[in-house]
Amino acid sequence: MIELNGFVQVFLCGLFGGCLAEFIRWYGLRESENFDVYKKTKFYWLLTIGMIFIGGIWTTLYGIENVSAILAVNIGASAPALISVGFKAGTITPRKEQAKVPEIVTKDITFKLHYDVTPKPTMSNFLAGK
């Protein structure tokens, strides 16, 4: 078992864990209809880097002395994963999006138009893997 001591060692292993979690997110996004938008926008790459950084910081908060390397990687991966789970479950919602369904009203009958709505490439959809 590799033992880590000090901020830098623990932080770097946490960063590695954050990188693993973000790699898995991007791998999952390859099938998203918004993938082309995500991969070309600086905002989403900055968000990815921020999530990796959070993994490193999260790890150091658990302690920096006598830390198992595999534990540090797991903790670093857990930070982006926990945030993603929050967005997938809808417990973290930066803003409410409400789809408006157009209606056609005639004298006696109201028709509602149904159509397939692709999720917008928002921060919450990105973090939720949509």
Buried (B, 14 or more C-beta within 10 A) or exposed (E): EEEBEEEEBBBBBBBBBBBBBBEBBBEEBEEBEBBEBBEEBEEBEEBBEEBBBBBBBBBBEEEBEEBBBEBBBBBBBBBBBEBBBBBBEEEBEEEEEEEEEEEEEEEEEEEEEEEEEEBEBBEBBBBBBB
